[in-house]
């Protein structure tokens, strides 16, 4: 059970001009409802999308420059735009573009709960664990470079 601490500030009746008004602070505790946030599922509606097919560009010569295989996908409510030209197939590029758009919307809507953010957090946690183990095993760099001097008087 988690609790939130709320503060309510209320000014008391006005005091003389040379004195500042006193403030009365009341604190009370209330139970937070639905403390755990849930990840929202992203659904792409065709009405919310503008899909254009354009000629590709870049390396590949005539195969890329003449054919219309590049997909330009725009999500109207958010204004997010995705272009895909990964394969020569228009249908495969459409699928890839929709997947990329869905991932971007997931990052926008869910934030820390998105798949990409969770994966990054997992990697960062593993790196921190690895660094902690290395520090425990080898110590810090300052310990290795410290030279003890022995007086030979």
N, C-alpha and C positions, 0 to 999 in steps of 0.2 A: 504494500500500500504506500503510495507516495503522497506527500502533502506539499502544498504551495503556501508560501507566506505572503499574504496580501497586506498592504498598508493603506490605510485611509487617512487622509490629511484633511483637517477641518480647521478653519480659522475661528478663533474666539472673537467675541465682540471687540470692536476697535478700541484701542488704547489712546491716550493722548498723543499728539503729533510727534513729540520728542521720543516716544518709545515705539519700538516695532511691535506689530501685532504678534501675540503669542500663538503658537501652533500646538494643537493637541493631536498626538499620534495614537491611533488605535491599531492594534495588530490582532489579526484573527487568522486561524488556520482552517483551510477548507480542503476537502479531498479532491484530488485531480481526477477528472473522469477521462477514461480512455487514454491512459498514459502512453501506451505503446502505439507509435504511428505505424500505419500499414502502407505497403507499397501499392500504388494505384496501377491498374492494368491499362496499357496504352492501346487504344483502338483507332485505326485510321479509317475515316469515312471518305468515300470517293467525292462527296460534295465539298469537303474541306480542302481538296487537293487540286492544284493546277499542274497538269503534266504536259510537257513539251518535248518534242523529239527534234534534236538539232544535229547538224553535221559535227563530227568530232574534229579534234585538232591534235597536233603533237606528232611524235614519231610514229611511223607506220606507213607513210607514203600514201599512195592512191587508195589503198584498202580502207584507211581511216578517213581521209579527207573528202572522199566522194560520197560515202554512204551515211545515211542518217541512223546512227546507232547510239548516240549520246542522249541520255535522259536527263532532263531538267525538271525537278519535282519541287513544288512550293506548297507549304502548308499555310493556308490563308489566315486562320485565327492568330497564329504566332509569327508569321512572316519568315519562318525558317526555310532556307533554300538548300537543296542538295543536288549536285550534279554527279552523274556516274558514267564512266566510259572505260570500265575495267575490262570488258570483253568485247568481241565483235558482234555478239548476239544482242539484239534489241530487247528480247524478252528476259534474258538473264540480267541485263543492265536495269530493267524495270524492277525486277525482284530485289536486286542489290540496293537500288536507290530507296525503295520502300523500307528495307531493313535499316539502312543508315538513318533515314528520317525518323523511324521508330526509336532508334537508340538516342538520337538527339532530343526527341520529345521526352523520353524517359529521364534523361539527365535534367531537363528543364523542369518537369513536373515533380519528380520524386527526389531530386537533389541527392542527399547522402544515402538514400535507400535505393538508388538506381543500380543496375547491374554493373555498370562501369565503375561507379564510386565504391561499391562493395568489393569489387576485384582489386581496385587500387588500394583500399584499406587493408585487404588481406596481404598484399605484397609488402606494404609498408610495415605491417605488424611482423612479418617474417624477417624483413631487413633489420628491424629493431632488435628482434630476438637474436639474430645472428651477430649483430654488433655487441649485444650484451654478453653473449657467450665468449666472443673473441676478447672482449675487455677482461672478463673474468679469467680467461686462460692465460693471456699474454700481458695483461696489465696495460697501463697507459704508455704512450710514447715518451712521456717525460721521465718515467721510471727507468726506461732503457738507456736514455742518454745521460743520466746522472752519473758523474764520475766521483768516486770517493777518493779523497786525497789522504795519503798516509805521510805523516811527518817522519822524516829520517834524521832527526837532529841528534 
